[in-house]
């Protein structure tokens, strides 16, 4: 006589169905999230590698944000140094024109205008800090607000209150860049020239420089051209050095971008699911589950009366 063990068949089929349900749920979760597992337990053999890679990726992202911020600062330094250079060159051009025409009409106004352009650039703020202030962030690095203020000082250098701390920043694990530019280093020479011109212009014995030039005024203005050239050369040197730093920062930023992509890809290779393979498994798991449902349904309809 053959024994019909329907109970054991039911249990076996139910367990198979539950396994198929679990497999289908896991695959569906992978498709929905794009990840192989919800936590590190699911990728236990490579968990420490992922944690290390993620830490390196976070550090790279922080460096990249810093590099972008410094690049903006360097661009502003270039812009403001360039505007001071233009004002200095414009002052030289005004002197050349006055000498060519032997007439200094409106020279005082021209001098004031160029002074204000340079003074404004020196006191540029970025965020809550003065761009050319060094470590001194709460006070304007250049204190003279007018030509009269400048002329009243013993020396043009007395108008500068920036300290000598140049900003520096670490942009990779192995590279730290000093990038700050100080107000006094970029503009003291030109302010000395402007102060001398103002004092000569205001001196009743030699000025004002307005109208036909006297021989003494011609001699004085000609002598100042060499001083302006020296001031201009100093500004160009600072601007060139800043340009080199901009180029360096551009290279560093590109390297950080590539490094960030590398870490992102590395982590994704471990954590992310192969979507095409997951969809194939999902279809197979779904088919297997449907078969399980049908088998359980069929065996549930069996009873001994059909075999008696």
Phi and psi in degrees as a GROMACS rama.xvg file:
@    title "Ramachandran Plot"
@    xaxis  label "Phi"
@    yaxis  label "Psi"
@TYPE xy
-91.1051  128.695  UNK-2
-86.3287  133.531  UNK-3
-101.381  105.601  UNK-4
-96.4912  76.7759  UNK-5
-67.5316  -29.7691  UNK-6
-65.1243  -47.288  UNK-7
-65.424  -36.693  UNK-8
-63.5419  -42.1822  UNK-9
-60.2819  -46.6403  UNK-10
-62.2567  -42.2856  UNK-11
-63.4316  -44.2219  UNK-12
-68.6995  -37.6102  UNK-13
-64.3649  -41.5416  UNK-14
-63.2251  -41.2581  UNK-15
-62.4081  -40.8857  UNK-16
-63.7995  -42.0379  UNK-17
-64.2582  -39.037  UNK-18
-62.6899  -42.7728  UNK-19
-63.7641  -38.5543  UNK-20
-63.0897  -43.3796  UNK-21
-64.4428  -42.1089  UNK-22
-63.3544  -42.8079  UNK-23
-65.2486  -41.4046  UNK-24
-63.1494  -45.0963  UNK-25
-60.7736  -44.9332  UNK-26
-65.3758  -39.5371  UNK-27
-64.4463  -40.0536  UNK-28
-63.0915  -39.7196  UNK-29
-62.6892  -41.0154  UNK-30
-66.6953  -41.5801  UNK-31
-67.5649  -40.1393  UNK-32
-95.8353  -21.6089  UNK-33
78.1946  4.38986  UNK-34
-112.706  151.326  UNK-35
-70.5672  -31.3863  UNK-36
-151.023  158.998  UNK-37
-80.1538  -20.2432  UNK-38
-143.931  176.888  UNK-39
-67.2278  -19.9871  UNK-40
-59.857  -34.3067  UNK-41
-72.2453  -17.0879  UNK-42
-127.519  40.962  UNK-43
-49.8463  -43.6617  UNK-44
-62.0204  -25.1828  UNK-45
-115.1  10.7579  UNK-46
-59.8652  -46.1667  UNK-47
-63.5557  -36.0958  UNK-48
-64.3156  -42.2912  UNK-49
-65.3133  -43.2774  UNK-50
-60.468  -44.1137  UNK-51
-64.112  -43.4046  UNK-52
-65.7892  -39.5006  UNK-53
-65.7444  -38.0532  UNK-54
-63.2173  -43.0715  UNK-55
-65.3368  -37.6618  UNK-56
-67.1519  -40.587  UNK-57
-63.6781  -40.9063  UNK-58
-64.607  -40.151  UNK-59
-64.602  -41.5127  UNK-60
-63.3192  -39.2506  UNK-61
-64.7058  -42.8179  UNK-62
-62.2226  -39.429  UNK-63
-65.1479  -41.5158  UNK-64
-62.4844  -42.0156  UNK-65
-63.7865  -42.9719  UNK-66
-62.1135  -40.5862  UNK-67
-64.5305  -40.3758  UNK-68
-65.4057  -43.7292  UNK-69
-67.2151  -35.3874  UNK-70
-60.7354  -39.9596  UNK-71
-64.7592  -40.7697  UNK-72
-63.8263  -43.3314  UNK-73
-62.9655  -37.4943  UNK-74
-64.7242  -39.0864  UNK-75
-68.9793  -39.6421  UNK-76
-59.389  -44.2159  UNK-77
-61.1501  -42.8799  UNK-78
-63.6151  -47.3737  UNK-79
-73.9645  -36.3378  UNK-80
-64.5263  -39.0228  UNK-81
-62.7319  -39.2039  UNK-82
-68.6194  -35.5638  UNK-83
-67.2439  -38.2389  UNK-84
-64.2622  -42.1519  UNK-85
-63.0083  -41.4871  UNK-86
-65.0774  -38.5343  UNK-87
-66.8185  -42.6368  UNK-88
-66.9128  -34.8194  UNK-89
-65.6606  -36.4978  UNK-90
-64.2738  -42.9925  UNK-91
-61.544  -42.7983  UNK-92
-62.4414  -37.8638  UNK-93
-64.2524  -39.9287  UNK-94
-65.9111  -43.525  UNK-95
-60.8703  -41.2362  UNK-96
-66.9481  -40.7024  UNK-97
-62.5262  -41.5384  UNK-98
-67.4028  -39.1508  UNK-99
-65.4718  -38.4554  UNK-100
-93.6397  -4.65924  UNK-101
55.3767  37.8649  UNK-102
-150.851  129.719  UNK-103
-108.991  34.1798  UNK-104
-57.042  126.714  UNK-105
74.3267  14.9025  UNK-106
-63.6549  -37.2091  UNK-107
-60.4041  -42.6953  UNK-108
-67.3629  -38.69  UNK-109
-64.1333  -41.7366  UNK-110
-62.89  -44.3835  UNK-111
-62.2383  -41.6201  UNK-112
-63.0703  -46.0639  UNK-113
-67.315  -36.816  UNK-114
-59.862  -46.772  UNK-115
-64.3609  -37.4631  UNK-116
-62.6444  -43.452  UNK-117
-70.6219  -43.6393  UNK-118
-60.8474  -41.382  UNK-119
-62.7068  -42.8953  UNK-120
-64.5447  -39.2633  UNK-121
-63.3323  -30.2503  UNK-122
-100.226  24.3654  UNK-123
-64.3345  137.557  UNK-124
-110.241  146.102  UNK-125
-127.515  111.621  UNK-126
68.6218  -124.528  UNK-127
-105.658  12.3371  UNK-128
-119.989  149.668  UNK-129
-81.7356  130.95  UNK-130
-59.6935  -39.5019  UNK-131
-107.475  19.7546  UNK-132
-88.7762  -6.4034  UNK-133
67.0572  -132.498  UNK-134
-81.1785  -8.65583  UNK-135
-85.6289  104.614  UNK-136
-108.229  -9.48692  UNK-137
-100.866  -13.3204  UNK-138
-123.517  149.251  UNK-139
-60.6532  133.477  UNK-140
-70.3903  -21.0755  UNK-141
-122.432  119.059  UNK-142
-95.7242  -20.0881  UNK-143
-71.0234  127.079  UNK-144
-101.787  -9.32826  UNK-145
-151.469  168.135  UNK-146
-61.9295  -35.6265  UNK-147
-62.7111  -40.9115  UNK-148
-60.2987  -44.8347  UNK-149
-64.0706  -43.7104  UNK-150
-66.7773  -25.3634  UNK-151
-78.5183  -7.88292  UNK-152
-87.5294  152.704  UNK-153
-65.5692  -35.8961  UNK-154
-145.476  150.15  UNK-155
-62.4079  -28.7402  UNK-156
-64.1095  -21.8044  UNK-157
-69.3316  -14.8761  UNK-158
-81.0639  -11.7229  UNK-159
-98.9092  127.344  UNK-160
-121.029  10.1472  UNK-161
-65.1067  151.305  UNK-162
-87.7085  -173.353  UNK-163
-106.044  20.1955  UNK-164
-90.218  112.137  UNK-165
-89.5888  134.996  UNK-166
-64.2033  143.127  UNK-167
-141.046  158.408  UNK-168
-150.932  147.032  UNK-169
-94.4612  121.273  UNK-170
-113.979  -8.05376  UNK-171
-146.096  176.797  UNK-172
-62.5659  -22.8713  UNK-173
-122.89  1.63853  UNK-174
-130.839  121.819  UNK-175
-118.609  130.61  UNK-176
-112.429  132.599  UNK-177
-93.3762  122.79  UNK-178
-129.099  -5.90748  UNK-179
-70.6421  149.335  UNK-180
-124.05  134.638  UNK-181
-99.1492  145.986  UNK-182
-59.1904  -44.859  UNK-183
-69.062  -33.3671  UNK-184
-71.6554  -29.6578  UNK-185
-88.7212  -27.6156  UNK-186
-127.701  -3.0359  UNK-187
-59.0982  -45.641  UNK-188
-59.0792  -43.7149  UNK-189
-71.2439  -32.5427  UNK-190
-70.5987  -30.7741  UNK-191
-63.94  -40.9267  UNK-192
-64.7555  -46.3787  UNK-193
-62.9067  -40.5728  UNK-194
-61.814  -43.3926  UNK-195
-63.9991  -41.1209  UNK-196
-64.4026  -41.7331  UNK-197
-63.9938  -44.6671  UNK-198
-64.5155  -40.7056  UNK-199
-65.4127  -41.7424  UNK-200
-63.7832  -38.2036  UNK-201
-85.2666  -15.6372  UNK-202
-69.78  122.032  UNK-203
-64.3295  -17.9716  UNK-204
-81.6381  -26.2421  UNK-205
-120.219  -20.4517  UNK-206
-116.146  -172.092  UNK-207
-78.8565  160.236  UNK-208
-86.268  92.2107  UNK-209
-162.189  115.456  UNK-210
95.1804  -156.762  UNK-211
-60.2953  136.752  UNK-212
-82.3451  141.642  UNK-213
-86.2852  161.489  UNK-214
-55.2547  -38.0796  UNK-215
-66.0183  -38.1399  UNK-216
-68.0801  -39.7319  UNK-217
-61.4028  -47.6323  UNK-218
-60.7358  -43.8705  UNK-219
-64.195  -46.676  UNK-220
-63.7405  -40.1547  UNK-221
-61.9161  -38.53  UNK-222
-67.187  -31.7373  UNK-223
-73.4342  -20.0527  UNK-224
-60.1718  -41.2711  UNK-225
-65.5197  -37.4746  UNK-226
-65.8229  -40.225  UNK-227
-66.4803  -38.8839  UNK-228
-61.0879  -39.9216  UNK-229
-66.1311  -41.4484  UNK-230
-64.3312  -40.6357  UNK-231
-64.2006  -42.0834  UNK-232
-62.7475  -39.4929  UNK-233
-62.5952  -41.7745  UNK-234
-65.1887  -40.0985  UNK-235
-64.5462  -39.1784  UNK-236
-61.8743  -43.5997  UNK-237
-65.7133  -41.5336  UNK-238
-65.4098  -38.9323  UNK-239
-64.9688  -43.7557  UNK-240
-61.7865  -39.0899  UNK-241
-65.7184  -36.8528  UNK-242
-64.1036  -37.4989  UNK-243
-64.9942  -38.5287  UNK-244
-66.1685  -37.1456  UNK-245
-61.0345  -42.7332  UNK-246
-63.6548  -42.7512  UNK-247
-59.8746  -45.2162  UNK-248
-66.581  -33.2865  UNK-249
-63.8068  -43.1737  UNK-250
-64.9916  -43.1537  UNK-251
-63.275  -42.6206  UNK-252
-61.6883  -40.6149  UNK-253
-65.3993  -41.3876  UNK-254
-63.0394  -39.8171  UNK-255
-66.5412  -37.0417  UNK-256
-63.0252  -45.3116  UNK-257
-64.2797  -39.5212  UNK-258
-65.5097  -39.4339  UNK-259
-64.2143  -42.4024  UNK-260
-63.0707  -40.1351  UNK-261
-60.4  -49.6909  UNK-262
-64.0368  -40.4272  UNK-263
-61.1858  -43.4751  UNK-264
-67.3223  -40.2026  UNK-265
-61.2388  -46.6406  UNK-266
-67.119  -40.2168  UNK-267
-62.8853  -36.8492  UNK-268
-61.7584  -30.05  UNK-269
-87.4362  -44.3868  UNK-270
-88.9692  -35.7892  UNK-271
-81.5516  145.15  UNK-272
-86.2207  148.567  UNK-273
-75.1454  107.118  UNK-274
-62.4211  -40.5253  UNK-275
-64.7397  -42.677  UNK-276
-67.3033  -37.4634  UNK-277
-66.1412  -40.0687  UNK-278
-65.7226  -38.2543  UNK-279
-63.0384  -44.0287  UNK-280
-65.113  -37.7004  UNK-281
-60.1963  -45.0754  UNK-282
-63.2983  -40.7649  UNK-283
-67.6344  -41.8251  UNK-284
-65.6386  -37.7824  UNK-285
-64.7924  -41.7986  UNK-286
-64.6746  -41.6046  UNK-287
-63.8309  -38.0997  UNK-288
-67.3009  -39.3631  UNK-289
-62.6411  -39.8036  UNK-290
-63.23  -41.3141  UNK-291
-61.6451  -44.0007  UNK-292
-58.0164  -44.2488  UNK-293
-66.6453  -41.3749  UNK-294
-64.2343  -43.2541  UNK-295
-63.8078  -40.4842  UNK-296
-62.9269  -42.0661  UNK-297
-67.4161  -44.8954  UNK-298
-70.0242  -25.8735  UNK-299
-69.1393  -19.9452  UNK-300
-88.2317  -9.83328  UNK-301
-77.094  142.399  UNK-302
-151.305  162.721  UNK-303
-65.9652  -23.5266  UNK-304
-62.9346  -24.9969  UNK-305
-73.9336  -15.3107  UNK-306
-107.749  3.89258  UNK-307
